[in-house]
Amino acid sequence: MKNPNLKRSFGNAFAGLWAVWRTQRNARIEVGISLAVIAMGLLLRIGALEWAVLVLTIGLVLTAECLNTVVEAVVDLASPGYHDLAKLAKDASAGAVLLLSIFSVIIGLLILGPPLAHWILSAFG
């Protein structure tokens, strides 16, 4: 396989992201939650360090979802029928995304929770 030029490489990468968007319901859900978190961060005017942590966390979750899609596709290609090891690979990959998502919720609560509580108390208290 020839090395594609830079433009083609980026095109392939965007095609991969588009394929994940089109085919993976969870990726679309994660993007929606990410947009809600970004809106909340803007509303609460969080600081640069908090933004860095949130953006990194969002990037990790979305990247994990892409890698989970890769694992599922490769396993399906290599083992179209049922196999215990294929199930293990797919389940472990999905579990990794779930684990990262759980920790991202905790990070989001730690970052957005206190300013949100303060905003609610000042608005209604």
C-alpha positions as CSV (number, residue, x, y, z in Angstrom):
1,M,0.0,0.0,0.0
2,K,1.4,3.4,-1.0
3,N,1.7,6.1,1.6
4,P,-1.2,8.5,0.8
5,N,-0.6,12.2,0.7
6,L,-1.5,14.4,3.6
7,K,-4.8,15.5,2.1
8,R,-5.9,12.0,1.4
9,S,-4.9,11.0,5.0
10,F,-7.1,13.7,6.5
11,G,-9.9,12.7,4.1
12,N,-9.6,9.1,5.2
13,A,-9.6,10.2,8.9
14,F,-12.7,12.3,8.4
15,A,-14.4,9.5,6.5
16,G,-13.8,7.3,9.5
17,L,-15.2,9.8,11.9
18,W,-18.3,10.2,9.6
19,A,-18.7,6.4,9.5
20,V,-18.7,6.3,13.3
21,W,-21.2,9.1,13.5
22,R,-23.5,7.4,11.0
23,T,-23.3,3.9,12.4
24,Q,-22.8,4.2,16.1
25,R,-25.8,5.5,18.2
26,N,-23.7,5.7,21.3
27,A,-21.3,8.1,19.5
28,R,-24.2,10.4,18.7
29,I,-25.4,10.3,22.3
30,E,-21.9,11.1,23.5
31,V,-21.6,14.0,21.2
32,G,-24.9,15.3,22.4
33,I,-23.9,15.0,26.0
34,S,-20.5,16.7,25.1
35,L,-22.4,19.7,23.6
36,A,-24.5,19.9,26.7
37,V,-21.4,19.9,28.9
38,I,-19.8,22.6,26.7
39,A,-23.0,24.7,27.0
40,M,-23.0,24.3,30.8
41,G,-19.3,25.3,30.9
42,L,-20.0,28.4,28.9
43,L,-23.0,29.3,31.1
44,L,-21.0,28.8,34.3
45,R,-17.9,30.6,32.9
46,I,-15.5,28.0,34.1
47,G,-11.7,28.6,34.0
48,A,-9.1,27.5,31.6
49,L,-7.9,24.6,33.6
50,E,-11.4,23.3,34.0
51,W,-11.9,23.7,30.2
52,A,-8.7,21.8,29.6
53,V,-9.9,18.9,31.8
54,L,-13.4,18.8,30.2
55,V,-12.1,19.0,26.6
56,L,-9.5,16.2,27.3
57,T,-12.2,14.1,28.9
58,I,-14.6,14.6,26.0
59,G,-11.8,13.7,23.6
60,L,-11.0,10.6,25.5
61,V,-14.6,9.3,25.5
62,L,-15.1,10.0,21.8
63,T,-11.7,8.4,20.9
64,A,-12.6,5.4,23.0
65,E,-15.9,5.1,21.1
66,C,-14.0,5.2,17.8
67,L,-11.6,2.5,19.0
68,N,-14.5,0.4,20.2
69,T,-16.0,0.6,16.7
70,V,-12.7,-0.5,15.3
71,V,-12.5,-3.5,17.6
72,E,-16.1,-4.5,16.8
73,A,-15.5,-4.2,13.0
74,V,-12.2,-6.1,13.1
75,V,-13.6,-8.9,15.3
76,D,-16.7,-9.2,13.0
77,L,-14.4,-9.4,10.0
78,A,-12.1,-12.0,11.6
79,S,-14.8,-14.0,13.3
80,P,-18.2,-13.7,11.5
81,G,-19.6,-16.5,13.6
82,Y,-19.9,-16.7,17.4
83,H,-16.7,-17.3,19.2
84,D,-16.0,-16.9,23.0
85,L,-12.8,-14.8,22.3
86,A,-14.7,-12.6,19.8
87,K,-17.3,-11.9,22.5
88,L,-14.6,-11.2,25.1
89,A,-12.9,-8.7,22.8
90,K,-16.1,-6.9,22.0
91,D,-17.4,-6.9,25.5
92,A,-14.1,-5.7,27.0
93,S,-13.9,-2.9,24.4
94,A,-17.5,-1.8,25.2
95,G,-16.7,-2.0,28.9
96,A,-13.7,0.3,28.4
97,V,-15.9,2.9,26.9
98,L,-18.4,2.5,29.7
99,L,-15.7,2.8,32.4
100,L,-14.3,5.9,30.8
101,S,-17.8,7.4,30.5
102,I,-18.5,6.7,34.2
103,F,-15.3,8.5,35.2
104,S,-16.1,11.3,32.8
105,V,-19.4,11.9,34.5
106,I,-17.6,12.1,37.9
107,I,-15.1,14.6,36.4
108,G,-18.0,16.6,35.0
109,L,-19.7,16.7,38.4
110,L,-16.5,17.7,40.1
111,I,-15.9,20.5,37.7
112,L,-19.5,21.7,37.0
113,G,-21.2,20.8,40.2
114,P,-19.9,23.5,42.6
115,P,-20.4,26.4,40.2
116,L,-23.8,25.1,39.2
117,A,-24.8,24.8,42.8
118,H,-23.6,28.4,43.4
119,W,-25.4,29.6,40.3
120,I,-28.7,28.0,41.5
121,L,-28.3,29.3,45.0
122,S,-27.6,32.8,43.8
123,A,-30.5,32.7,41.3
124,F,-33.1,31.2,43.6
125,G,-31.8,31.5,47.1
